[in-house]
Amino acid sequence: MLLLAVDTATPAVTVALHDGRDTVAESNQVDARRHGELLLPSVDRVLAEAGLGLDALTGIVVGVGPGPYTGLRVGLATATTFAAVLGIPVHGLCTLDGLAYAAGAAGIGGPFTVATDARRKEVYWARYEDPFTRVGEPAVDRPADIAEQVAGLPAVGQGARLYPQVFTDARDPEHQSAAALAALAAHRLEAGLDFLPPAPLYLRRPDAQVPKNYKVVTPQ
């Protein structure tokens, strides 16, 4: 098994190779505006570090969000293209589940909350009973509106750091890790569990909207 994992659903542009037991190589950069510029060089870098080519891959793992519209599409488009060209499967995972798995590796057993920055003064979030068990579906809300639901729980992710008045016990990890996402995928493959399709989990409409009324610029 050799999995290439990528996630661009958060400000982290993160890539990792995983052999089913351990992380072989990884690259993590935090830059919310340069997903498209940084992702492919990161893939090249981890492959070079491992001394392997794309033809060695047996599967692609991709974070499907939730995340902002533009950044999220970069990782999904790259993952699905690699999978199609190489003729290998692509496995979608919720980005929040990857952070939850990383929280478990950091020693957080549960229950706890994962929250990432959704912009517009909102967070993408979910509660977890343990690093493998999410309670319900991911949601997007203003932090003040979910204060009672997350009160007193440890919380990971950048969203928790941004709103300490609500997430009063914010802990590491702050950013997504493709290494954790790949390790979670390897666990699910070994257990024969299902994956999500490689389709974006937006939870809300994109910031950019098509104008409702076009200005007439041609002669009448």
C-alpha positions as CSV (number, residue, x, y, z in Angstrom):
1,M,0.0,0.0,0.0
2,L,1.2,3.5,-0.8
3,L,-1.3,6.3,-0.4
4,L,-0.9,9.9,-1.5
5,A,-3.0,12.2,0.7
6,V,-3.8,15.8,0.0
7,D,-6.0,18.3,1.7
8,T,-6.7,22.0,0.8
9,A,-9.9,22.5,2.7
10,T,-8.2,24.8,5.3
11,P,-5.4,27.3,5.1
12,A,-3.0,24.3,5.3
13,V,-1.7,23.0,2.0
14,T,-0.8,19.5,3.2
15,V,0.5,16.4,1.4
16,A,1.7,13.1,2.7
17,L,2.8,9.6,1.5
18,H,1.7,6.7,3.7
19,D,2.7,3.0,3.3
20,G,-0.1,1.6,5.4
21,R,1.9,1.6,8.6
22,D,3.8,4.9,8.7
23,T,4.2,8.3,7.1
24,V,6.9,8.0,4.4
25,A,7.2,11.7,3.7
26,E,5.1,14.8,4.2
27,S,4.8,18.6,3.4
28,N,2.8,21.1,5.4
29,Q,2.5,24.8,4.5
30,V,-0.1,27.3,5.8
31,D,-1.1,29.9,3.2
32,A,-4.8,30.5,2.7
33,R,-4.3,32.2,-0.7
34,R,-1.8,30.0,-2.5
35,H,-3.3,26.5,-2.6
36,G,-3.1,26.3,-6.4
37,E,0.6,27.4,-6.4
38,L,1.8,25.2,-3.5
39,L,0.0,21.9,-4.0
40,L,1.7,20.3,-7.0
41,P,5.3,21.4,-5.9
42,S,4.4,19.8,-2.5
43,V,3.5,16.6,-4.2
44,D,6.7,16.6,-6.1
45,R,8.7,17.3,-3.0
46,V,7.2,14.4,-1.0
47,L,7.7,12.0,-3.9
48,A,11.3,13.1,-4.3
49,E,12.0,12.8,-0.6
50,A,10.6,9.2,-0.7
51,G,12.5,8.4,-3.9
52,L,9.3,7.3,-5.6
53,G,7.2,8.1,-8.6
54,L,3.5,8.5,-9.1
55,D,3.4,5.0,-10.6
56,A,4.2,3.6,-7.2
57,L,0.9,4.8,-5.7
58,T,-1.9,2.4,-4.9
59,G,-4.5,5.0,-3.9
60,I,-5.2,8.7,-3.4
61,V,-6.8,10.2,-0.3
62,V,-8.4,13.6,-0.3
63,G,-10.0,15.8,2.3
64,V,-13.5,16.8,1.0
65,G,-14.1,19.6,3.4
66,P,-16.1,21.3,4.7
67,G,-14.0,24.2,3.4
68,P,-14.2,27.5,1.5
69,Y,-15.1,27.1,-2.2
70,T,-11.9,27.9,-4.1
71,G,-9.3,26.3,-1.9
72,L,-11.2,23.1,-1.5
73,R,-11.6,22.6,-5.3
74,V,-7.8,22.6,-5.7
75,G,-7.2,19.5,-3.7
76,L,-10.2,17.6,-5.1
77,A,-9.4,18.4,-8.7
78,T,-5.8,17.3,-8.2
79,A,-6.7,14.1,-6.5
80,T,-9.3,13.1,-9.0
81,T,-7.0,13.9,-11.9
82,F,-4.2,11.8,-10.5
83,A,-6.6,8.9,-9.8
84,A,-8.0,9.0,-13.3
85,V,-4.6,9.1,-15.0
86,L,-3.1,6.4,-12.9
87,G,-6.1,4.2,-12.8
88,I,-6.2,3.9,-9.0
89,P,-9.0,4.6,-6.5
90,V,-9.5,8.0,-4.8
91,H,-10.8,7.9,-1.2
92,G,-12.7,10.9,0.2
93,L,-12.6,11.7,3.9
94,C,-14.1,14.6,5.9
95,T,-11.4,17.1,6.7
96,L,-12.7,17.4,10.3
97,D,-12.3,13.6,10.7
98,G,-8.7,14.0,9.8
99,L,-8.2,16.6,12.5
100,A,-10.0,14.4,15.0
101,Y,-7.7,11.5,14.2
102,A,-4.7,13.8,14.7
103,A,-6.2,15.0,18.0
104,G,-6.3,11.3,19.1
105,A,-2.6,10.9,18.2
106,A,-1.9,14.0,20.3
107,G,-3.5,12.3,23.3
108,I,-7.1,13.7,23.3
109,G,-9.4,10.8,23.9
110,G,-12.8,12.5,23.9
111,P,-15.3,13.8,23.9
112,F,-14.0,16.9,22.1
113,T,-14.8,19.3,19.3
114,V,-13.1,20.1,15.9
115,A,-13.6,23.6,14.5
116,T,-12.0,25.1,11.4
117,D,-12.3,28.7,10.1
118,A,-15.3,29.1,7.8
119,R,-14.8,32.9,7.4
120,R,-17.8,35.3,7.7
121,K,-17.3,35.0,11.4
122,E,-18.4,31.3,11.3
123,V,-16.8,27.9,11.9
124,Y,-17.1,24.5,10.3
125,W,-17.4,22.1,13.3
126,A,-18.4,18.7,14.6
127,R,-18.4,17.0,18.0
128,Y,-16.6,13.7,18.5
129,E,-17.0,11.0,21.1
130,D,-13.5,9.8,20.4
131,P,-11.0,10.2,17.5
132,F,-12.9,7.8,15.3
133,T,-16.6,8.6,16.2
134,R,-18.2,11.8,15.0
135,V,-21.5,12.8,16.5
136,G,-23.8,13.8,13.7
137,E,-22.9,15.7,10.5
138,P,-20.5,18.6,10.1
139,A,-22.1,22.0,10.4
140,V,-21.4,25.7,9.8
141,D,-22.4,28.1,12.5
142,R,-21.5,31.3,14.3
143,P,-19.5,30.3,17.4
144,A,-21.9,32.1,19.8
145,D,-24.8,30.0,18.5
146,I,-23.1,26.7,19.5
147,A,-21.5,27.9,22.7
148,E,-23.7,25.6,24.9
149,Q,-23.1,22.5,22.7
150,V,-19.3,22.9,23.0
151,A,-19.0,24.3,26.5
152,G,-16.2,22.7,28.5
153,L,-15.0,20.4,25.8
154,P,-11.4,20.4,24.5
155,A,-11.3,21.7,20.9
156,V,-8.8,21.5,18.1
157,G,-8.5,23.3,14.8
158,Q,-7.9,26.9,13.8
159,G,-11.6,27.8,14.4
160,A,-11.1,27.0,18.1
161,R,-8.1,29.3,18.3
162,L,-10.0,32.2,16.6
163,Y,-12.8,32.2,19.1
164,P,-11.4,31.4,22.6
165,Q,-14.4,32.9,24.3
166,V,-16.4,30.0,23.1
167,F,-13.8,27.3,22.7
168,T,-12.2,27.8,26.1
169,D,-10.0,24.7,26.0
170,A,-8.3,25.0,22.6
171,R,-5.5,22.5,22.0
172,D,-3.2,21.3,19.2
173,P,-3.4,20.4,16.4
174,E,-4.4,23.8,15.0
175,H,-4.0,22.8,11.3
176,Q,-4.9,19.9,9.2
177,S,-2.3,17.2,8.5
178,A,-2.4,15.0,5.4
179,A,-0.3,12.5,7.4
180,A,-3.2,12.1,9.8
181,L,-5.7,11.9,7.0
182,A,-3.6,9.2,5.3
183,A,-3.3,7.2,8.5
184,L,-7.0,7.4,9.0
185,A,-7.6,6.2,5.5
186,A,-5.2,3.3,6.0
187,H,-7.1,2.3,9.2
188,R,-10.4,2.4,7.3
189,L,-9.1,0.4,4.4
190,E,-7.8,-2.3,6.7
191,A,-11.2,-2.4,8.5
192,G,-13.1,-2.5,5.2
193,L,-14.9,0.7,5.9
194,D,-16.5,3.0,3.3
195,F,-15.2,6.3,2.1
196,L,-16.9,9.5,0.9
197,P,-17.0,10.3,-2.8
198,P,-14.4,12.9,-3.9
199,A,-17.0,15.6,-4.0
200,P,-16.8,19.0,-2.2
201,L,-18.6,19.3,1.1
202,Y,-19.4,23.1,1.1
203,L,-22.3,23.4,3.6
204,R,-23.2,26.8,2.2
205,R,-23.2,28.8,-1.1
206,P,-19.8,30.2,-2.4
207,D,-19.0,33.8,-1.7
208,A,-18.9,34.6,-5.4
209,Q,-22.4,34.9,-6.9
210,V,-23.6,35.4,-10.5
211,P,-25.2,38.8,-10.8
212,K,-29.0,38.7,-11.0
213,N,-29.4,41.6,-13.4
214,Y,-26.9,42.1,-16.2
215,K,-26.2,45.6,-17.4
216,V,-27.1,46.0,-21.1
217,V,-24.0,47.2,-23.0
218,T,-25.1,46.6,-26.6
219,P,-27.0,49.2,-28.7
220,Q,-30.8,49.0,-28.4
